[in-house]
């Protein structure tokens, strides 16, 4: 299994222009173990990281659905008040503030 840092480097190098569907397909192809058993929650971290990449590129409309998906998965898997769930919720709020600064 790839280490998280190694996986992020691959994302930055090769997948910066992909859609979320392509991203998930590539994850299933290159890292199928993250979809198995207890590893499945790692997908939310990867969705969050891709969303942050899109956010840094100003691709807010592409980042928001990824954060929403990550948030929904985390709430279902870990609950509303888990620290990871809270962090993703904060990331989504920050993104929305960047999209609509006067709101």
N, C-alpha and C positions, 0 to 999 in steps of 0.2 A: 504494500500500500504506500502511496506517495505521502510524504510529509506535507503538512499544510503549507509551509513556506515554499517547497518545491512546486506544489500545485498552483499557488498564486503566481509564481514565476512563469509557469506554462501559460496560465490565463493571460498574463500581461503580454507575453511574447506572441502567442498564436491566436488568441480568441478575442481580441479587443473589438473586432468588428462583427461579431456574430450576434444573432438574435438569441433570446432566452431559450427558444426551442432547440436551436442548434447547440447551445451551451449544454443543455440537459442531455441531448443525444450524445455529445462528445464525452460528457461525464460517464454516461452508461457504457460507452465504448471503451474508454481508456481507464476508468476507475470503477468497474462494476461492483466492487466490494463495498462501496459507500452506500449502495442501495440494499444491502443485505443485513437483516437482523438489527442489532443494536447500532450499527454504523449509519443507518438511514438519517438520523438527525444531522449528520455532517452536511447533508445537502442544503440545509438552511444556512449554514455558515458560508457555503460556496455561493448561494444565491445572494446573500448579503454582500459578499466580497465583489461579485460581479456588479451588483447595484452601485456599490461605492465607486467602482471603476467608471461606470457610466456617468455617475454623478460628477466625478472629477473632470469628465470630458464635456460636461454640460448637456448630457443626453438624459435629461430628467424624465421625459415621457417613457423612456425605456427602463429606467431605474425603478420607477414607482411600482409597476406590477411585480417586479422581482421581490421588492421589500414587502409588499402586501402578501405575496405567496409565502415568503420566509416567516413572516409574522404569524400567519394562520397556522402553518405547520408547527411552529414553536409553541403557540398557545395550546394546540391540540396535544402535542407530545409532552410538554413540560408544565403547562399551566400559565395563567395570566401574569402571575407575579414572579416567575422565575427570572433571575438576573439576565439571562440571554434573551428572553422574551422582551423584557424591559428595554434592553439595549437596542434591539431591532425596532421596537416601537419608537424609541428616541431617534434612531437613524431616519425612519420614515417621516417623523415630525420635522427634522432638520431639512430633509429633502424638500418637503412641501413649503417650508419657509423660504428656501432658496428659489423655488419655482414662483412663488407669489410673495415677494418681500413686503408688500404693503398690507398683507392680510394679518 
